């Protein structure tokens, strides 16, 4: 085997020089530059400085980064080294009696190959001092690390720093800003310097922060100038503590959004929201300027808190999210796709109708359209319309001065803007505040600019004497809204009934009938008919502040006198305690409060792997409910398709529980969990839900019986209490026999409640149940026919029958207690009932008598 020849590369000529260098730094720079040109890395191996002590002289000794030998030990398994005892050495020293440094070469040989690139060299990747300053400057202005790296390489083509060096320097920069104080002390110091108002509270007797609320003084001013409408919502994954961030925004006269305040809360309970809203309430300089309208999503704890803290405010709900919820439920409950869009279109008409009479008509149409989908209609009615229609249906919201804000789109846009500044969810409170502060600076500049545009620029479209009193006095948005309303005058005229005065009620602006009257009178639009909100085009509130300066609400004389009197009555310990509290108010950076202790590991994020669910604490945005709907519908369709596969032997055994001559009409038998709720589980599944919907089915049947006493009191007579008690359970499993589904009793209730045809099959009975109330719609293709089977004398299963199969005889009590209009059901299914009679069912014994029991 051929032995490897030793390598010796002589760079003596390159490193030999008679040059005198001005300083120590010049020597280092020359040595490294010559090394880079010759493809070696020169480092300082030893150095010293003349301090005047004996034996101490200034010197520099350079060597190759591959010089020296690696010292091995027992724990160096799996490690590597680049050292090969390279003999290269330079020596530099200052001249005596003359300014300058000289370099002498001791050895110019290298015993290794020269490098082709410095990209992987840890020493050459280090940032220079000027590079560090550049990184710090760009980090301050939120430049992305990849762009910082590109900027460094544009400045110096020989710079081989990588992205890791940028992240490391950014981290050092942030730590240097904070200094030795803890995070919360640094945050409170920053809040004080930047003129923020801040409140916080801790967990019980501990120093761990529970909730913290802050806002800037400029935005307190904006809040008191534009207090009419506020929009509130929470956003998540904005900090490493995983605390939800509650944002509150308002609307200016120019239509721009401004952030009123931010609050980090340890949880979203009513107590947290009440505390936050109480602090918001303290920002108003007058008790008469509280918001008239607050727009939120249907978050019940927040709605309850608003009712407690701002009882006089109208809490509107977001129309957009309600429509999305209803649309999602429509896809889940209504399986016929050709029916989904007509139903949703009718729903939208209900939401956006302008009068109560129109609402009632549309609601009746909606109920008739959903006659075959009673579950969906019950959801819409019970979840949205009955409890909350006044909060989102325009027939009621058009009476409220909401300035056009009927959705939470503004707050969602504010979330998106904030997330752009936050960049990631691994920062602490100081990082989050710093990003928010930068965002607010841009926001306030934009708002002030919009004021100046409205006061100093006139659009040519307004060159009309009709608008002369409004130009430069109201916002540009206001003029645009009035011009759009003026276009309605041509077909509305001065008829209030045709106008509906929606713009007057919702925006405080002249509506079409008012504009028509001014047009007929030949006068310009008066300024006083425009709400004061639209006439505020400045943040200068000097006169108002001067007026309030003497107001008792802002006077602290009595509080200071009380503190002084209390001070005099306290002993030494009490005075120390009071001084400590006052010291925290005067010097918030000394407070002992600390950030939450339970941090979440978010380093490097979480990789999304195919087929795996995301981990609990990833840094990705959680998908919303609406993003899951299409996937769920697709999965349900796939599941239904898979259920059409050939029956297994385990399911086929149930065929013996039914008469043999019925077998040709059975497509499939689907088992459900046997826990005493099996009958209701089967009904829930056949209605299009999961089995776990059984408890809701029980409750709905109970409500059905209670809501129609005139029907069921006569039907069940003295057994009414027994039947209703069988629907009420206290346990989730192992129900007693008296809690099981009983047929024919429940058959009447199920068919009537859900407006469907119920078929029950068994060894000793087969019955058909039609609704006791309501007429048939005349279209059998739209009817819902479901079937359940009784097996093993103790268990109910789902039975899927073929289309247009024969139907067993009617339960006897149906004929006796049905309404006249319900007779149409029996007429529609006469042929299928007669088909059953023609079958030779020799194994079925007198099921008609069972129906009479």
VOMAR-834220 format. One line per field, with one value per residue (C-alpha): residue in one letter; residue number from 1; y negated, x, z. Coordinates in steps of 0.1 Angstrom, whole numbers, plus 2048, in hexadecimal, padded with zeros to 3 digits. Last residue first. Layout:
N
res <- a;... .
n <- NUM;... .
y <- Y;... .
x <- X;... .
z <- Z;... .
***
This chain:
853
res <- x;x;x;x;x;x;x;x;x;x;x;x;x;x;x;x;x;x;x;x;x;x;x;x;x;x;x;x;x;x;x;x;x;x;x;x;x;x;x;x;x;x;x;x;x;x;x;x;x;x;x;x;x;x;x;x;x;x;x;x;x;x;x;x;x;x;x;x;x;x;x;x;x;x;x;x;x;x;x;x;x;x;x;x;x;x;x;x;x;x;x;x;x;x;x;x;x;x;x;x;x;x;x;x;x;x;x;x;x;x;x;x;x;x;x;x;x;x;x;x;x;x;x;x;x;x;x;x;x;x;x;x;x;x;x;x;x;x;x;x;x;x;x;x;x;x;x;x;x;x;x;x;x;x;x;x;x;x;x;x;x;x;x;x;x;x;x;x;x;x;x;x;x;x;x;x;x;x;x;x;x;x;x;x;x;x;x;x;x;x;x;x;x;x;x;x;x;x;x;x;x;x;x;x;x;x;x;x;x;x;x;x;x;x;x;x;x;x;x;x;x;x;x;x;x;x;x;x;x;x;x;x;x;x;x;x;x;x;x;x;x;x;x;x;x;x;x;x;x;x;x;x;x;x;x;x;x;x;x;x;x;x;x;x;x;x;x;x;x;x;x;x;x;x;x;x;x;x;x;x;x;x;x;x;x;x;x;x;x;x;x;x;x;x;x;x;x;x;x;x;x;x;x;x;x;x;x;x;x;x;x;x;x;x;x;x;x;x;x;x;x;x;x;x;x;x;x;x;x;x;x;x;x;x;x;x;x;x;x;x;x;x;x;x;x;x;x;x;x;x;x;x;x;x;x;x;x;x;x;x;x;x;x;x;x;x;x;x;x;x;x;x;x;x;x;x;x;x;x;x;x;x;x;x;x;x;x;x;x;x;x;x;x;x;x;x;x;x;x;x;x;x;x;x;x;x;x;x;x;x;x;x;x;x;x;x;x;x;x;x;x;x;x;x;x;x;x;x;x;x;x;x;x;x;x;x;x;x;x;x;x;x;x;x;x;x;x;x;x;x;x;x;x;x;x;x;x;x;x;x;x;x;x;x;x;x;x;x;x;x;x;x;x;x;x;x;x;x;x;x;x;x;x;x;x;x;x;x;x;x;x;x;x;x;x;x;x;x;x;x;x;x;x;x;x;x;x;x;x;x;x;x;x;x;x;x;x;x;x;x;x;x;x;x;x;x;x;x;x;x;x;x;x;x;x;x;x;x;x;x;x;x;x;x;x;x;x;x;x;x;x;x;x;x;x;x;x;x;x;x;x;x;x;x;x;x;x;x;x;x;x;x;x;x;x;x;x;x;x;x;x;x;x;x;x;x;x;x;x;x;x;x;x;x;x;x;x;x;x;x;x;x;x;x;x;x;x;x;x;x;x;x;x;x;x;x;x;x;x;x;x;x;x;x;x;x;x;x;x;x;x;x;x;x;x;x;x;x;x;x;x;x;x;x;x;x;x;x;x;x;x;x;x;x;x;x;x;x;x;x;x;x;x;x;x;x;x;x;x;x;x;x;x;x;x;x;x;x;x;x;x;x;x;x;x;x;x;x;x;x;x;x;x;x;x;x;x;x;x;x;x;x;x;x;x;x;x;x;x;x;x;x;x;x;x;x;x;x;x;x;x;x;x;x;x;x;x;x;x;x;x;x;x;x;x;x;x;x;x;x;x;x;x;x;x;x;x;x;x;x;x;x;x;x;x;x;x;x;x;x;x;x;x;x;x;x;x;x;x;x;x;x;x;x;x;x;x;x;x;x;x;x;x;x;x;x;x;x;x;x;x;x;x;x;x;x;x;x;x;x;x;x;x;x;x;x;x;x;x;x;x;x;x;x;x;x;x;x;x;x;x;x;x;x;x;x;x;x;x;x;x;x;x;x;x;x;x;x;x;x;x;x;x;x;x;x;x;x;x;x;x;x;x .
n <- 853;852;851;850;849;848;847;846;845;844;843;842;841;840;839;838;837;836;835;834;833;832;831;830;829;828;827;826;825;824;823;822;821;820;819;818;817;816;815;814;813;812;811;810;809;808;807;806;805;804;803;802;801;800;799;798;797;796;795;794;793;792;791;790;789;788;787;786;785;784;783;782;781;780;779;778;777;776;775;774;773;772;771;770;769;768;767;766;765;764;763;762;761;760;759;758;757;756;755;754;753;752;751;750;749;748;747;746;745;744;743;742;741;740;739;738;737;736;735;734;733;732;731;730;729;728;727;726;725;724;723;722;721;720;719;718;717;716;715;714;713;712;711;710;709;708;707;706;705;704;703;702;701;700;699;698;697;696;695;694;693;692;691;690;689;688;687;686;685;684;683;682;681;680;679;678;677;676;675;674;673;672;671;670;669;668;667;666;665;664;663;662;661;660;659;658;657;656;655;654;653;652;651;650;649;648;647;646;645;644;643;642;641;640;639;638;637;636;635;634;633;632;631;630;629;628;627;626;625;624;623;622;621;620;619;618;617;616;615;614;613;612;611;610;609;608;607;606;605;604;603;602;601;600;599;598;597;596;595;594;593;592;591;590;589;588;587;586;585;584;583;582;581;580;579;578;577;576;575;574;573;572;571;570;569;568;567;566;565;564;563;562;561;560;559;558;557;556;555;554;553;552;551;550;549;548;547;546;545;544;543;542;541;540;539;538;537;536;535;534;533;532;531;530;529;528;527;526;525;524;523;522;521;520;519;518;517;516;515;514;513;512;511;510;509;508;507;506;505;504;503;502;501;500;499;498;497;496;495;494;493;492;491;490;489;488;487;486;485;484;483;482;481;480;479;478;477;476;475;474;473;472;471;470;469;468;467;466;465;464;463;462;461;460;459;458;457;456;455;454;453;452;451;450;449;448;447;446;445;444;443;442;441;440;439;438;437;436;435;434;433;432;431;430;429;428;427;426;425;424;423;422;421;420;419;418;417;416;415;414;413;412;411;410;409;408;407;406;405;404;403;402;401;400;399;398;397;396;395;394;393;392;391;390;389;388;387;386;385;384;383;382;381;380;379;378;377;376;375;374;373;372;371;370;369;368;367;366;365;364;363;362;361;360;359;358;357;356;355;354;353;352;351;350;349;348;347;346;345;344;343;342;341;340;339;338;337;336;335;334;333;332;331;330;329;328;327;326;325;324;323;322;321;320;319;318;317;316;315;314;313;312;311;310;309;308;307;306;305;304;303;302;301;300;299;298;297;296;295;294;293;292;291;290;289;288;287;286;285;284;283;282;281;280;279;278;277;276;275;274;273;272;271;270;269;268;267;266;265;264;263;262;261;260;259;258;257;256;255;254;253;252;251;250;249;248;247;246;245;244;243;242;241;240;239;238;237;236;235;234;233;232;231;230;229;228;227;226;225;224;223;222;221;220;219;218;217;216;215;214;213;212;211;210;209;208;207;206;205;204;203;202;201;200;199;198;197;196;195;194;193;192;191;190;189;188;187;186;185;184;183;182;181;180;179;178;177;176;175;174;173;172;171;170;169;168;167;166;165;164;163;162;161;160;159;158;157;156;155;154;153;152;151;150;149;148;147;146;145;144;143;142;141;140;139;138;137;136;135;134;133;132;131;130;129;128;127;126;125;124;123;122;121;120;119;118;117;116;115;114;113;112;111;110;109;108;107;106;105;104;103;102;101;100;99;98;97;96;95;94;93;92;91;90;89;88;87;86;85;84;83;82;81;80;79;78;77;76;75;74;73;72;71;70;69;68;67;66;65;64;63;62;61;60;59;58;57;56;55;54;53;52;51;50;49;48;47;46;45;44;43;42;41;40;39;38;37;36;35;34;33;32;31;30;29;28;27;26;25;24;23;22;21;20;19;18;17;16;15;14;13;12;11;10;9;8;7;6;5;4;3;2;1 .
y <- 816;80E;811;833;83F;835;849;868;881;87D;89D;8A3;882;88B;869;859;844;834;829;818;802;7F9;7F1;7DB;7C6;7A4;7AB;7B4;793;77F;78A;772;755;764;767;789;797;7B6;7BF;7BC;7D0;7EF;7EE;7F0;810;819;805;815;809;7E9;7E5;802;803;7FA;808;7F7;80D;810;829;83E;859;865;84C;82F;81E;7F9;7E9;7C6;7B6;791;783;76D;787;78C;769;760;74C;763;750;748;75A;77F;785;7A8;7C8;7EA;80A;82D;843;866;86C;847;829;804;7EC;7C7;7AE;78A;769;768;763;775;795;796;791;7AB;7C5;7BD;7CD;7EB;7F4;7EE;7E0;7EB;7D7;7F0;80B;7F8;7E5;7F3;7D4;7AE;7AB;794;79B;78B;79A;7B6;79C;78E;7B0;7B8;796;79A;7BD;7B0;7A3;7AC;79E;785;775;778;762;745;745;73B;729;743;760;74F;743;767;771;756;75F;784;77B;764;781;797;77F;796;7AD;794;77E;783;78B;7B0;7AD;79B;7B5;7D2;7C1;7BB;7E0;7EA;7D5;7F3;7F7;80C;7F8;7F7;811;809;821;81E;81E;82F;834;858;861;85A;87E;88C;87B;867;872;88A;86D;862;87D;869;84E;864;876;856;843;83A;816;7FA;7EE;7E4;7CB;7BD;7B9;7A7;78F;789;783;76A;758;757;749;72E;724;723;701;6F3;6FF;6EC;6FB;6F4;6DE;6EF;6EB;70E;714;731;743;743;762;77B;789;774;763;73E;735;724;703;6FF;6F7;6F6;706;6F8;6E3;6E9;6CD;6B1;68F;67F;664;656;631;61C;611;603;5E6;5CE;5E7;602;5E8;5E0;604;607;5E6;5F4;614;600;5E9;607;616;5F5;5EF;5E0;5C2;5A8;5BB;5BF;599;595;5B0;59F;57D;58C;59C;57B;567;580;56A;57B;583;562;550;532;540;54C;52B;528;54C;543;523;535;552;553;575;566;56D;570;568;58C;594;574;584;571;55E;541;53A;530;540;523;513;515;51E;53B;547;543;559;573;574;57B;597;5A7;5A8;58D;59C;5AB;5CB;5E7;5D3;5B8;5D1;5E8;5CD;5E7;5D3;5E2;5DB;5B9;5AD;58E;59C;5C1;5C7;5A9;5A3;5C4;5B5;59D;5BA;5C1;59C;59C;5BA;5AA;589;59C;5AF;58E;583;565;541;53D;53F;542;51F;51F;541;535;519;534;53A;55A;570;55C;56A;551;554;542;54C;570;576;567;57F;59D;593;593;5B6;5C3;5B4;5C3;5E6;5E6;5DD;5F7;613;60A;60B;62C;63B;62E;63A;65D;65F;652;66A;688;694;6B7;6B2;6A5;687;66F;653;667;676;653;64B;66C;667;644;652;66A;64D;63A;658;65C;657;63E;61F;606;5E9;5FE;5E4;5FE;600;613;62E;638;641;646;667;668;65F;65E;682;68E;6A6;6B1;6AE;6BD;6DE;6E7;6DD;6E6;707;710;709;721;73C;737;73F;74C;72D;717;704;700;6F2;6DA;6CE;6C7;6B4;6A0;694;68B;678;664;659;650;63A;636;65A;662;680;68E;68A;69B;6B9;6BB;6BD;6D7;6ED;6E9;6F2;711;722;72C;73B;754;75D;742;746;742;72A;714;715;705;6EB;6E2;6DE;6C9;6B3;6AD;6A5;68B;67B;674;66F;64D;644;624;60F;604;621;61A;62D;649;64D;64B;667;67D;678;681;6A1;6AA;6A6;6A0;68A;666;643;629;60C;5ED;5EA;5D7;5B1;5A6;5B2;59A;59D;5C1;5D5;5E4;5F7;60A;614;621;633;646;650;65C;670;682;689;696;6B0;6AE;6B9;6AB;68A;673;652;63A;617;5FF;60B;5F4;5FC;5E3;5D7;5B2;5AA;5C3;5E6;5F9;618;62F;64D;66A;67E;6A2;6AE;6C9;6BF;6BE;6A1;699;6BC;6AF;694;686;670;64E;632;610;5F7;5D4;5CA;5B6;598;5A9;5C8;5B3;5A2;5C4;5CD;5B1;5BB;5DE;5FD;619;636;652;671;68D;682;698;686;69E;695;69B;69E;67B;65B;642;61F;60A;5E7;5E2;5C3;5D2;5D0;5DE;5FC;603;603;61A;632;632;639;656;665;665;64A;650;63F;640;630;646;665;65A;653;675;686;673;67C;6A1;6A0;68F;6A7;6C4;6B5;6B9;6A1;6A5;680;67D;66A;64F;637;64C;66A;658;64D;671;67D;661;66C;690;683;670;64A;640;61C;623;642;62D;617;634;647;628;623;648;644;626;63B;658;676;698;6AF;6AE;6C0;6DB;6E5;6F5;6DA;6D4;6E3;6F8;6FF;704;728;730;72D;707;6F7;6D2;6D6;6B9;69C;67A;65E;63A;621;5FB;5DC;5DA;5DB;601;611;624;64A;664;689;6A1;6C7;6E4;706;717;730;742;732;737;74C;765;772;793;79F;783;78D;7A1;785;778;758;74C;73F;71C;709;70D;6E9;6DE;6C9;6A5;699;675;661;646;64D;659;669;64F;639;61A;627;631;645;66A;681;6A6;6BC;69F;6AF;6B2;6C6;6D3;6CE;6B8;699;6A0;6A3;682;672;682;676;653;64E;65A;643;626;62C;62B;609;5F5;612;612;625;63B;659;67F;690;697;6A1;6BA;6CB;6EE;70B;72C;74B;76D;78A;7A3;7C7;7DE;800 .
x <- 413;401;420;426;405;40F;42F;41A;436;451;462;448;44F;442;445;426;41F;441;439;419;42E;445;427;416;435;427;405;413;426;408;3F5;40B;3F4;3D8;3ED;3F9;3EC;3D9;3EA;40C;400;3FF;424;423;42A;44D;45C;466;487;488;4AE;4BF;4BF;4DB;4D7;4E8;4E9;4D5;4DD;4CB;4B7;4D6;4CD;4B4;4B9;4B9;4AD;4AE;499;4A0;489;497;491;46D;463;43F;44A;438;422;42B;424;424;444;444;44F;452;453;463;45E;467;489;491;490;487;481;480;474;47F;474;490;47A;45B;46E;482;464;44E;46B;473;454;453;46D;481;4A5;4B7;4B5;49E;4B8;4D3;4ED;510;521;521;50F;4F5;4D9;4B9;4A7;497;488;474;464;45C;44D;436;42A;409;3FF;41A;408;3F1;40C;422;40E;400;420;435;454;45B;45B;472;489;48F;495;4AF;4C0;4C2;4D0;4E9;4F5;4F8;50F;52D;521;52D;515;503;4E0;4E7;504;4EE;4D2;4EB;4FA;4D6;4CF;4F1;4EF;4EF;514;517;52B;51D;51B;515;4FF;500;4EC;4CC;4B0;4BB;4BB;496;48C;4A3;491;4AA;4C1;4D2;4E0;4F3;50D;516;527;542;545;54E;538;545;550;536;544;563;54F;53F;561;56F;551;557;57C;574;55C;576;590;578;571;594;59E;57E;587;5A7;5CA;5E2;5FE;620;638;632;627;60F;621;613;602;616;60D;627;63E;63C;65D;65A;66B;691;68F;66B;66E;651;658;648;657;640;652;65E;651;66C;666;686;67E;65D;66F;655;639;651;65F;63B;636;657;651;630;641;65D;644;631;651;65A;638;61B;606;61B;61C;5F6;5F2;60B;5FA;5D8;5E6;5F3;5D2;5BF;5D6;5D3;5BD;5B5;590;58D;590;5A8;5BD;59E;599;5BE;5BE;5A1;5B2;5D2;5C2;5D9;5D4;5C4;5A9;58A;56C;562;55C;548;52B;523;502;515;529;50A;508;506;4E4;4CE;4AF;4A8;4CC;4CB;4AC;4BB;4DA;4C3;4B1;4D2;4E1;4F5;511;511;520;507;4E7;4EC;4FA;4DC;4C2;4A9;4A9;489;475;486;47A;48F;49A;4A3;4AA;4C0;4CA;4DD;4FC;4FE;506;526;52E;528;53F;55B;558;55B;579;58A;586;571;57B;591;572;552;542;549;538;519;52E;53E;563;561;56B;58A;598;5A4;5C4;5CF;5B9;5B1;5D5;5E1;5CB;5D7;5FB;5F4;5E6;604;61D;60A;60A;62F;638;61F;630;652;643;632;654;665;648;64A;670;66D;651;666;66B;666;646;656;659;649;646;633;61E;613;606;5F3;5E3;5D9;5C8;5B5;5AB;59E;58B;578;557;53A;54E;53D;53E;52D;512;4F6;4D4;4E2;4ED;4C8;4BC;4E1;4E2;502;4FC;4D6;4D5;4E9;4D5;4B9;4CD;4EF;4F1;4CC;4C0;4DF;4E4;4BE;4BE;4DC;4CC;4AB;4BA;49C;488;4A6;496;476;48B;49D;47D;46F;48F;48D;46A;474;493;47F;468;486;495;4B8;4C0;4E5;4E5;4C5;4D0;4F1;4DD;4C9;4EA;4F6;4D7;4DA;4FF;4FB;4DE;4F2;50C;4F4;506;4F6;502;528;528;50E;522;53F;52A;51A;53C;549;52A;52F;554;54B;52E;545;530;525;527;514;523;50F;51A;53F;551;538;529;54C;557;53A;542;566;55D;545;55D;545;55D;560;553;54F;536;52E;551;555;556;53E;555;570;595;592;5B1;5A2;589;5A5;5B2;590;58F;5AF;5A3;581;592;5A9;58C;576;591;5A8;5C8;5EA;5E1;5F7;5E6;5EA;5DA;5C8;5D7;5CC;5B9;5B4;592;59B;587;59B;591;59A;5AE;5B1;5C9;5CA;5EA;5E7;604;61A;638;64E;63A;622;613;5EF;5D7;5BA;59E;58E;57F;577;55E;554;573;585;595;598;5A8;5BF;5CD;5D2;5E3;5FC;603;60C;5FA;602;5F1;602;5F1;5FE;622;635;63F;62B;611;5F4;5FE;609;5F9;603;5FB;60D;60A;625;63B;658;670;657;64E;673;67A;65C;66A;68D;67F;66A;687;6A0;6BB;6E0;6DE;6BE;6CE;6EC;6D7;6C5;6E7;6F5;6D7;6DB;700;6F8;6DD;6F5;711;6FA;6F0;714;732;748;750;767;74D;74B;72E;718;721;716;6F5;6ED;6F2;6DB;6C1;6C2;6BF;69F;6A1;68D;69B;6B0;6BD;6CB;6DF;6EB;6F7;70A;71A;725;733;748;756;75E;748;758;755;77B;780;766;772;757;753;779;77D;797;7AD;7D2;7DF;7F2;815;818;83B;843;855;862;857;85E;844;84A;836;835;83F;865;879;878;863;844;843;836;83E;831;82F;826;82F;80C;807;7EA;7CC;7AB;79B;77F;767;753;764;776;76E;78D;7A5;7B7;7CB;7CB;7ED;7F7;7F3;7D4;7C9;7EC;801;806;81A;814;82A;82A;843;83D;85C;85F;841;83B;81A;827;80B;80C;800;7FF;7EF;7E0;7D0;7D9;7C1;7D0;7C5;7E2;7CD;7BC;7DE;7E9;7C9;7CD;7F1;7EA;7CB;7DE;7FB;7E4;7D3;7F4;7FB;80D;81D;841;845;864;84F;851;82F;82A;84E;84E;82E;83E;826;831;81B;826;823;808;815;80D;800 .
z <- 8EC;8CB;8B6;8C5;8B8;895;899;899;893;87A;86D;852;841;81E;80E;7FF;81E;81B;7F8;805;81C;7FF;7E9;804;80B;7FF;80E;830;831;825;844;857;84D;861;881;88C;8AD;8A3;883;894;8B2;89C;891;86B;859;84C;82F;80D;7FF;7EA;7EE;7FF;825;83D;85F;87D;89C;8BD;8D9;8F3;8E3;8D0;8B5;8B1;88F;885;865;856;83B;834;81A;7FE;7E3;7F0;7E4;7EF;80D;825;83E;862;883;88E;879;869;87B;86A;87E;87D;89B;8A8;899;895;87F;886;869;870;855;85B;86A;885;8A3;895;88A;8AA;8C1;8B1;8B1;8D5;8E2;8C9;8D3;8F2;8F2;912;932;944;93D;951;93E;93D;930;932;953;960;947;93D;91F;933;94A;92D;925;94A;94F;931;93B;948;926;90C;8ED;8FD;912;8F3;8DC;8F1;905;8E7;8F5;910;8F8;8DF;8FA;906;8E2;8DE;8FE;8F5;8D2;8E2;8F9;8DA;8C7;8D0;8B4;89B;888;867;874;870;888;8A3;89F;8A4;8C2;8D0;8CE;8DB;8FB;913;90D;8EE;8D5;8B2;896;872;85D;838;818;825;80C;802;828;82E;824;83E;85C;871;88D;875;862;881;879;85A;86F;87C;85B;84B;833;810;80D;80E;82F;81D;808;827;836;817;818;83D;836;81B;831;84D;835;828;84C;85B;84F;85E;881;87F;879;896;88B;88C;8A9;8B7;8DB;8D8;8BD;89A;88E;87A;858;846;85D;868;878;899;8A2;8A3;8C9;8D5;8F7;90B;92A;94C;961;957;958;978;98F;9A7;99C;999;975;981;993;9A0;9A3;9B1;9C9;9D5;9DE;9F0;A03;A0F;A1C;A2C;A3D;A4A;A59;A69;A79;A65;A6F;A5D;A3C;A3C;A3E;A21;A0C;A12;A08;9E8;9E0;9E7;9D1;9B4;99D;97C;983;996;975;976;95A;948;935;92F;921;90A;8FE;8F7;8E5;8C6;8B6;898;87E;893;87D;876;89A;89F;88B;86B;86C;87C;85D;848;825;80C;805;7E6;7FA;7E3;7E7;80C;80D;7F6;80D;82B;818;80D;830;842;857;87A;86D;877;87C;862;849;84D;848;83B;81A;80B;82B;82F;80D;804;7E3;7E3;7BE;7B5;7D9;7DA;7CA;7E8;7FE;7EA;7EC;812;817;803;816;837;82B;822;846;850;851;832;81C;830;82C;807;800;7EC;7DD;7C7;7C1;7D6;7B9;7B4;7D5;7EE;802;821;83E;833;828;849;85E;849;850;876;873;85F;877;894;884;87C;8A0;8AC;898;8A7;8CA;8C4;8B9;8D8;8EE;8E0;8E4;908;910;905;8E1;8D3;8BF;89F;888;8A2;889;86F;88B;895;873;871;893;889;86A;880;896;878;86A;88A;878;87B;87A;863;87B;896;89F;8A5;894;876;88F;894;870;869;87B;890;8B4;8B5;8A7;8C5;8DB;8C3;8A3;8AB;8BD;8C1;89F;88A;89C;89B;876;871;885;873;851;83D;846;83F;822;837;854;83D;82D;850;859;839;842;866;85B;841;85D;872;858;847;83D;83D;854;847;823;82C;839;818;805;81D;817;7F1;7F2;807;7F5;7D6;7ED;7FC;81D;832;856;852;835;845;866;853;843;864;874;856;857;87D;876;85D;871;88E;8AE;8BB;8E0;8E6;902;920;936;930;94C;953;930;921;939;92F;90A;911;923;907;8EA;8CD;8B9;8C4;8BB;8D6;8D0;8E4;8F2;913;90F;92B;948;93B;939;92B;932;953;93E;92D;94F;958;936;93E;961;953;938;950;968;94C;943;925;936;942;932;91C;916;8F9;8F5;8DE;8BE;8A2;882;866;85A;857;876;88A;893;8B3;8BC;8DA;8DA;8F3;8F0;8FC;911;901;917;8F8;8EA;8CD;8C9;8CD;8C4;8D8;8CC;8D2;8BC;8CA;8BD;8CA;8DC;8C1;8D2;8F4;8E3;8CE;8ED;8FD;8DD;8E0;905;8FB;908;920;933;945;954;96A;971;988;9A9;9BF;9D9;9C3;99E;993;986;96C;961;947;938;91E;91C;908;926;93E;928;922;948;94D;933;941;964;955;943;960;963;958;937;922;903;906;906;8E6;8D4;8DF;8D0;8B0;8AF;8B2;898;880;887;880;85F;852;851;833;82C;80F;7FA;814;815;7FF;815;834;824;819;83D;84A;830;83D;860;859;85E;87D;880;89E;88E;872;889;89E;87F;872;894;894;871;87B;898;881;881;884;865;860;881;87C;85A;846;82C;829;807;7F4;812;80F;814;834;843;840;83E;844;865;87B;866;875;875;87F;894;895;8A7;8AD;8CE;8CC;8B1;8BA;8B7;89F;89C;881;883;86C;87B;875;891;87E;88F;87C;898;89B;8B6;8B7;8D7;8E9;90D;916;90D;8EE;8EC;8C8;8BC;8B3;892;87C;882;875;88C;897;8B5;8BF;8D7;8F1;90D;931;941;95C;960;94B;93E;91B;90B;902;8E7;8DE;8C3;8AE;88F;86A;854;834;810;804;800;821;833;825;831;854;858;84C;862;881;87A;874;895;8A7;899;87F;86C;860;840;83B;831;82E;831;80C;806;822;816;812;80F;81E;81A;826;80D;813;813;7F6;800 .
***
